[in-house]
Amino acid sequence: MKNILTVKGLHATIDGKEILRGIDFSVNAGEVHAIMGPNGSGKSTFASVIAGSPRFEVTAGEVIYNGQNLLEMNIEERARAGIFLGFQYPVEIPGVSMANFMKLAVARRREYLGQPPLSSGEFLKLMREKGKVVELDSKLTGRAVNEGFSGGEKKKNEIFQMALLEPELAILDETDSGLDIDALRIVATGVNKLRTPDNATVVITHYQRLLDYIVPDFVHVLYKGQIIMSGTKELALKLEHEGYDWLINQYK
């Protein structure tokens, strides 16, 4: 089984404050991992560090992605190499149309993979096909990126971008945040449709409800910058019923 990501002893800080305090984590092709934990446990920090956010400083540890030292790659190199981060709060980019934004992103990804560029007609056809994955209104692709989109539309748009880019490793940071049950179902169904034996997904969430739709192979609980327990989906169900206190009390 191909290893996609291996994290060993990862420590990271922001403004001198240590957030991650020794993360050990490994993801193989074909797997879905869920990272859960209370607020402030370091979940979003972990996602941002893997994606290459310059806000955080890695002070110890190593991260290997497809045999490469990920920490030596800048944020753009990581994206071209197939790492995708779905944001908890997707940003708006006024003045930049979705079509132009994604055409450039797809071109860079295909260039990295040694694939020929798509013609305008081929790209528009691809956009229509991938838009169906999350039932995205085609009118939205002609607008500026996320500008004026509802919360549900922004999350659908994230998964639409993921569908276009076909990443090897997708990290979805609280994709369920702010979604009603119908939007959650559509987004989660989109994620499931994009799952293949060659890619992997890391889902970051507070709640078990998302995992009713995106069934994880492994669940990891993060607390104070460390993974304190790992298990199967049953661990998420127990957390839903009993909260985090029972586990945190054991950890203490």
Secondary structure, 3 states (H helix, E strand, C coil): CCEEEEEEEEEEEECCEEEEEEEEEEEECCCEEEEECCCCCCHHHHHHHHHCCCCCEEEEEEEEECCEEHHHCCHHHHHHCCEEEECCCCCCEEEEEHHHHHHHHHHHHHHHCCCCCCCHHHHHHHHHHHHHHHCCCHHHHHCEECCCCCHHHHHHHHHHHHHHHCCCEEEEECCCCCCCHHHHHHHHHHHHHCCCCCCEEEEECCCHHHHHCCCCCEEEEEECCEEEEEECHHHHHHHHHHCCHHHHHHHC
